[in-house]
């Protein structure tokens, strides 16, 4: 989706990440609904449908603790021109 959003003239390069993150979040909620609505034969502690929330909490907390701070440090050090080149290399390769 990022290359498609990058082609829109109204979206600047520094706005691509927030838009794609919002789309992934909304899509993830839609997928989560499908997994929550199923009936599982296994029932563990914090499990609803096919989703075990004890594992979800571990994964989400570790992602927030590591990647948010790391990506913000990198974003502050890179110039907008270098960010634009990096996005081109990553998504148009």
C-alpha positions in Angstrom: 0.0 0.0 0.0 2.9 2.4 0.7 3.9 2.7 -3.0 0.3 3.4 -3.9 -0.1 6.1 -1.2 3.2 7.6 -2.3 1.8 8.2 -5.7 -1.0 10.4 -4.4 0.0 14.1 -4.8 -1.9 15.1 -1.7 0.2 12.8 0.5 3.8 13.9 1.4 6.6 11.4 2.0 6.5 11.9 5.8 2.8 11.1 5.9 3.1 7.7 4.2 3.9 5.8 7.4 1.0 7.1 9.5 -1.5 6.4 6.7 -0.2 2.9 6.1 -0.1 2.2 9.8 -3.8 3.3 10.2 -4.8 1.1 7.3 -3.0 -1.9 8.8 -4.6 -1.3 12.1 -8.1 -1.2 10.6 -7.4 -4.2 8.5 -6.1 -6.0 11.6 -9.2 -5.3 13.5 -11.3 -6.8 10.7 -9.2 -9.9 10.7 -9.3 -10.1 14.4 -13.1 -10.2 14.4 -13.0 -13.3 12.2 -10.6 -15.1 14.5 -12.6 -14.1 17.6 -15.9 -15.3 16.2 -14.7 -18.8 15.6 -15.2 -21.6 18.1 -12.0 -23.3 19.2 -11.7 -26.8 20.5 -9.0 -25.7 22.9 -9.7 -23.3 25.7 -6.8 -21.9 27.6 -6.7 -19.1 30.2 -7.2 -15.9 28.1 -8.4 -17.4 24.9 -11.4 -16.2 22.9 -12.0 -18.1 19.7 -8.7 -18.7 18.0 -6.9 -15.8 19.8 -4.8 -16.4 22.9 -4.6 -12.9 24.5 -1.7 -13.9 26.8 0.5 -14.3 23.7 -1.0 -11.2 22.1 -0.1 -9.0 25.1 3.5 -10.3 25.1 4.0 -9.6 21.4 2.3 -6.1 21.5 4.2 -4.9 24.5 7.6 -6.0 23.2 6.8 -4.3 19.8 5.9 -1.1 21.5 8.9 -1.1 23.8 11.5 -1.8 21.1 10.4 -0.4 17.8 8.7 2.9 18.7 11.7 4.3 20.4 14.1 2.9 17.8 12.2 4.2 14.8 11.8 7.7 16.3 15.5 8.0 16.9 16.3 7.1 13.3 13.6 9.4 12.0 15.0 12.4 13.8 18.5 11.8 12.4 17.6 11.2 8.7 17.0 14.0 6.2 13.7 14.0 4.3 15.6 13.5 1.1 17.3 10.4 2.4 13.9 9.1 3.7 12.4 9.5 0.3 15.3 7.6 -1.4 15.1 4.8 1.2 11.3 4.4 0.6 11.9 4.2 -3.1 14.5 1.6 -2.7 12.5 -0.5 -0.3 9.2 -0.4 -2.2 10.1 -0.2 -5.8 12.9 -2.7 -5.8 
